Amino acid sequence: MVHLAEEVFIRKFQPNDIDSCRSLWRELVEWHRMLYEDSTIGREYPETYFDKHLSTVGENHLWVAVLASKVVGLIGLILREKEGEVEPLIVDQAHRHKGIGTKLINTVVIEAQKIGLNSLSIKPVLRNLEAMQFFNKQGFKSIGQIELYVNFSEKHKKKSLELFGLPFDF
C-alpha cells in the first residue's frame, strides 16, 4: 500500500458532492463494462443510476473520501431492518491501493455496529478478483447467498469455478 502525502478524510455526503459521485459511479460502470466486455452495462448515462441510488438510500447513508478538497471515493450503506449492505464502494482509479477503500469500509462497519445491525454484506462481481481479495481482507469472509443465472451470450463466459463440487462459469 502506498501512503498519501496528504491526509484523506471521510465525511458524510453533501449535496455539492453530487457531480463527483456521479463521476465515480460512471467509473465503476466503466470497470464493469471492461470486466464483462459489454459496453451496454449501465446504458448510455450510467451516472444517472447514482441519483436513483441516492434517492433510495438517502444522504445520511453515504460517505465520501476527500483528498485535497477532491472527492476520490464513495461508499453507501443500504439498511434492511437489522441487516446492512455496502453499496457502492468506489475509489477513483488514480487513488486506489492507498488505504482509501479501507477507510471507507471501516467507516461503514463502525456505523453498522453503532446502529446495532446483525450483519453487513457486500456483493462484488465475481470476476473482480482484486475486490474479492480486498473484501476478504476487510473481514467479509462469510458467504450468505450466491446469485445464479443462465447466460445466453458466449462472449461473457470466463473461467470455471468449482463450488461444493459443482462447476460454474463466471
C-alpha positions as CSV (number, residue, x, y, z in Angstrom):
1,M,0.0,0.0,0.0
2,V,1.3,3.5,-1.0
3,H,0.7,6.2,1.6
4,L,-0.6,9.5,0.6
5,A,1.3,12.7,1.3
6,E,-1.9,14.5,2.2
7,E,-4.5,13.0,4.6
8,V,-7.7,11.6,3.3
9,F,-10.7,12.2,5.4
10,I,-14.1,10.6,5.3
11,R,-17.2,12.6,5.8
12,K,-20.9,12.4,5.1
13,F,-22.2,13.1,1.6
14,Q,-23.1,16.7,0.9
15,P,-25.4,17.9,-1.9
16,N,-22.4,19.6,-3.6
17,D,-20.7,16.2,-3.9
18,I,-23.2,15.0,-6.5
19,D,-21.2,15.6,-9.6
20,S,-18.1,13.9,-8.2
21,C,-20.2,11.0,-7.0
22,R,-21.8,10.7,-10.5
23,S,-18.3,10.6,-12.0
24,L,-17.2,7.9,-9.5
25,W,-20.4,5.9,-10.4
26,R,-19.6,6.1,-14.1
27,E,-16.0,4.9,-13.4
28,L,-17.4,1.9,-11.6
29,V,-19.7,1.1,-14.5
30,E,-16.8,1.5,-17.0
31,W,-14.9,-1.0,-14.9
32,H,-17.8,-3.5,-15.0
33,R,-18.0,-3.0,-18.8
34,M,-14.4,-3.9,-19.1
35,L,-14.7,-6.9,-16.8
36,Y,-17.6,-8.3,-18.7
37,E,-16.6,-7.0,-22.2
38,D,-20.0,-5.4,-22.5
39,S,-20.3,-1.7,-23.4
40,T,-24.1,-1.8,-22.8
41,I,-23.8,-2.2,-19.0
42,G,-25.3,0.9,-17.4
43,R,-26.7,2.1,-20.6
44,E,-25.7,5.5,-22.1
45,Y,-25.7,7.6,-19.0
46,P,-24.8,5.3,-16.0
47,E,-24.2,8.2,-13.7
48,T,-28.0,8.8,-13.5
49,Y,-28.1,5.5,-11.5
50,F,-26.3,7.3,-8.8
51,D,-29.2,9.7,-8.5
52,K,-31.6,6.8,-8.2
53,H,-29.4,5.2,-5.5
54,L,-29.2,8.5,-3.6
55,S,-32.9,8.8,-3.5
56,T,-33.3,5.2,-2.3
57,V,-30.5,5.2,0.3
58,G,-30.6,8.9,1.4
59,E,-27.8,11.3,2.1
60,N,-27.4,10.1,5.7
61,H,-26.1,6.7,4.5
62,L,-23.5,7.9,2.0
63,W,-19.9,8.9,2.8
64,V,-17.2,10.3,0.7
65,A,-13.4,10.2,0.9
66,V,-11.8,13.6,0.3
67,L,-8.2,14.3,-0.6
68,A,-7.0,17.9,-1.2
69,S,-10.6,19.1,-1.4
70,K,-11.5,16.5,-4.1
71,V,-13.9,13.6,-3.7
72,V,-11.9,10.5,-4.5
73,G,-14.1,7.8,-3.0
74,L,-17.7,6.9,-2.2
75,I,-19.4,4.3,0.0
76,G,-23.1,3.7,0.8
77,L,-25.0,1.7,3.4
78,I,-28.4,0.2,2.5
79,L,-30.4,-0.7,5.5
80,R,-32.9,-3.6,5.6
81,E,-34.3,-3.9,9.2
82,K,-31.3,-5.3,11.1
83,E,-29.1,-6.1,8.1
84,G,-27.0,-3.7,6.1
85,E,-25.4,-3.9,2.6
86,V,-22.4,-1.9,1.4
87,E,-23.4,-0.4,-1.9
88,P,-21.4,1.0,-3.6
89,L,-17.8,1.2,-2.7
90,I,-15.9,3.2,-5.3
91,V,-12.4,4.6,-5.1
92,D,-11.1,6.7,-8.0
93,Q,-8.7,4.6,-10.1
94,A,-5.9,7.0,-9.6
95,H,-6.2,6.8,-5.8
96,R,-6.5,3.0,-5.3
97,H,-4.1,1.0,-3.2
98,K,-3.5,3.9,-0.8
99,G,-5.8,2.8,2.0
100,I,-8.8,4.9,1.0
101,G,-11.1,1.9,0.5
102,T,-10.1,0.5,3.9
103,K,-11.0,3.9,5.5
104,L,-14.4,3.9,3.7
105,I,-15.2,0.3,4.7
106,N,-14.1,1.0,8.3
107,T,-16.5,4.0,8.4
108,V,-19.4,1.8,7.4
109,V,-18.5,-1.1,9.7
110,I,-18.4,1.3,12.6
111,E,-21.7,2.8,11.6
112,A,-23.3,-0.6,11.2
113,Q,-22.1,-1.6,14.7
114,K,-23.2,1.7,16.2
115,I,-26.8,1.3,14.9
116,G,-26.9,-2.3,16.0
117,L,-27.1,-4.2,12.7
118,N,-26.8,-8.0,12.9
119,S,-24.9,-8.3,9.7
120,L,-23.2,-6.3,6.9
121,S,-22.9,-7.7,3.4
122,I,-21.3,-6.7,0.1
123,K,-21.9,-8.1,-3.4
124,P,-18.8,-7.7,-5.5
125,V,-18.9,-9.1,-9.1
126,L,-17.2,-12.5,-9.1
127,R,-14.9,-11.5,-11.9
128,N,-13.4,-8.7,-9.8
129,L,-10.7,-10.8,-8.1
130,E,-9.0,-7.8,-6.7
131,A,-12.2,-6.7,-5.0
132,M,-12.8,-10.2,-3.7
133,Q,-9.4,-10.2,-2.1
134,F,-9.8,-6.7,-0.6
135,F,-13.2,-7.5,0.9
136,N,-11.9,-10.8,2.3
137,K,-9.0,-8.9,4.0
138,Q,-11.6,-6.5,5.4
139,G,-13.4,-9.3,7.2
140,F,-16.1,-10.2,4.7
141,K,-15.5,-13.9,4.9
142,S,-18.9,-15.5,5.3
143,I,-20.9,-16.4,2.2
144,G,-24.6,-16.0,2.7
145,Q,-26.1,-16.1,-0.8
146,I,-25.0,-16.8,-4.4
147,E,-26.8,-15.5,-7.4
148,L,-27.0,-17.9,-10.3
149,Y,-28.2,-17.1,-13.8
150,V,-28.3,-18.5,-17.3
151,N,-26.0,-16.6,-19.6
152,F,-27.2,-16.5,-23.2
153,S,-24.1,-14.9,-24.5
154,E,-21.0,-17.0,-25.1
155,K,-18.8,-13.8,-25.0
156,H,-19.4,-13.4,-21.3
157,K,-18.3,-16.8,-20.2
158,K,-15.0,-16.8,-18.3
159,K,-13.0,-19.3,-16.3
160,S,-14.7,-22.1,-14.4
161,L,-15.2,-22.1,-10.7
162,E,-16.0,-25.1,-8.6
163,L,-18.1,-24.7,-5.5
164,F,-19.3,-27.6,-3.4
165,G,-18.1,-29.9,-6.2
166,L,-20.3,-28.2,-8.9
167,P,-18.8,-26.4,-11.9
168,F,-19.8,-22.7,-12.6
169,D,-18.7,-20.1,-15.2
170,F,-18.3,-16.5,-14.2
